[in-house]
Amino acid sequence: MSFTEAIQAVWSKYAILQGRATRPEFWWWALFVMLLNVATGIIDRTIIGPALGFGMHDMTAGQPLSLIVALVMIIPGLCVTVRRFHDIDRSGWWLLIIFIPIIGVLVYLFWVTRPSTDGDNRFRPPSGAVGPDAQL
C-alpha cells in the first residue's frame, strides 16, 4: 500500500470502526498526520499568529489552524487505530491502555507494530481479501 492509497483508505472509512487496517495503512496515516501538524504549526507561527497579534515565541497561543486540523483528525485517527487493533485480533477497547502511564504507551506501540493475523479473524478477512466484506 502506497502513501496516497493509505490516506485515501483512511478518509474513505472516516468514522468506520469495523474491519481491519494493515500496518502500512496505519503508519502512512501517522506520517501524514505528523507532516500535516508540522505544516499547520509553521503556518500558524509565521502567518496566522502574527496576524492575530501573537509573537513568534507564543507557542501555544494563536494557532487556530492547528486546532482545527487536530479536531478534524481525531475521529479518523481513532478509527484507523481501532481497525489496526482488529487486524491483530484485539478489541478496539484496548486503545484505552494508553491512559496507563509509560507501560500503556509501550504496550500500545508494541501492538501497533505487530504483523497482521493470518487469514480471517473475528473482525473480518484480511484487508486485501476479495468478497463482500473487503469494502468495510
Secondary structure as the mmCIF struct_conf table of DSSP 4:
data_model
#
loop_
_struct_conf.conf_type_id
_struct_conf.id
_struct_conf.beg_label_comp_id
_struct_conf.beg_label_asym_id
_struct_conf.beg_label_seq_id
_struct_conf.end_label_comp_id
_struct_conf.end_label_asym_id
_struct_conf.end_label_seq_id
HELX_RH_AL_P HELX_RH_AL_P1 PHE A 3 SER A 12
TURN_TY1_P TURN_TY1_P1 LYS A 13 ALA A 15
BEND BEND1 GLN A 18 GLY A 19
HELX_RH_AL_P HELX_RH_AL_P2 ARG A 23 ILE A 43
HELX_RH_PI_P HELX_RH_PI_P1 ASP A 44 ILE A 48
HELX_RH_AL_P HELX_RH_AL_P3 GLY A 49 ALA A 51
TURN_TY1_P TURN_TY1_P2 LEU A 52 GLY A 53
TURN_TY1_P TURN_TY1_P3 MET A 56 HIS A 57
BEND BEND2 MET A 59 GLY A 62
HELX_RH_AL_P HELX_RH_AL_P4 PRO A 64 ASP A 87
TURN_TY1_P TURN_TY1_P4 ILE A 88 ASP A 89
HELX_RH_3T_P HELX_RH_3T_P1 GLY A 92 PHE A 99
BEND BEND3 ILE A 100 ILE A 100
TURN_TY1_P TURN_TY1_P5 PRO A 101 ILE A 102
HELX_RH_AL_P HELX_RH_AL_P5 ILE A 103 VAL A 112
TURN_TY1_P TURN_TY1_P6 THR A 113 THR A 113
BEND BEND4 ARG A 114 ARG A 114
HELX_LH_PP_P HELX_LH_PP_P1 PRO A 115 THR A 117
BEND BEND5 ASP A 118 GLY A 119
STRN STRN1 ASN A 121 ASN A 121
TURN_TY1_P TURN_TY1_P7 ARG A 122 PHE A 123
STRN STRN2 ARG A 124 ARG A 124
BEND BEND6 PRO A 125 PRO A 125
TURN_TY1_P TURN_TY1_P8 SER A 127 GLY A 128
BEND BEND7 GLY A 131 GLY A 131
HELX_RH_3T_P HELX_RH_3T_P2 PRO A 132 GLN A 135
#
